[in-house]
Amino acid sequence: MRTFKCNFYFLFLVFLLYMLIFGSCSLARRVHVHVINRLPDGFPMTIHCQSRDNDLGQSIVEVGDEVNWSFRINFWGTTLFYCEVQWGGDSSIWYHFDAYDDDRDFQRCRSECLWMISREGFLYGYDQESEYWELFAFTKHEFS
């Protein structure tokens, strides 16, 4: 009987580990990020997004288009993807924002993290929990 209990606990732990690693558990869930360009016509944006481990490269996103990617949240709850965005005539000014920060977005972006750069150049993020678009702040960087 004791062997049965040990085997049962071992198999249960293996099952939990499998669920955690392969996505059936909320900690390892897949999140899809979309950054949409809603700037005025004629204003494509250049965007470069990355995490500590994954550099997604630089893209030029035309008005009405988006850049998107997906990932799994890490076990430690420290997943962070951030982006630098530039548009308009001055290529020395870039705007930074965190596209996914686990501390802020674990509940807000359960499966989709939607971002929109508006006609006015504001950053909006969609909250899946409240089902509202929220205004977020950019951090401005000037390079010479």
RATA-V491000 format. One record per run of one state. SS is the DSSP state (helix for helix, strand for strand, loop for the rest). FROM is the first residue (numbers start at 0). TO is the last residue. If there is no record, write none. Layout:
# RATA-V491000
<<SS:FROM:TO> <SS:FROM:TO>>
This chain:
# RATA-V491000
<<loop:0:0> <helix:1:20> <loop:21:24> <helix:25:27> <loop:28:28> <strand:29:36> <loop:37:43> <strand:44:50> <loop:51:53> <strand:54:60> <loop:61:64> <strand:65:71> <loop:72:78> <strand:79:86> <loop:87:91> <strand:92:100> <helix:101:104> <loop:105:110> <strand:111:116> <loop:117:121> <strand:122:126> <loop:127:130> <strand:131:135> <loop:136:137> <strand:138:141> <loop:142:143>>
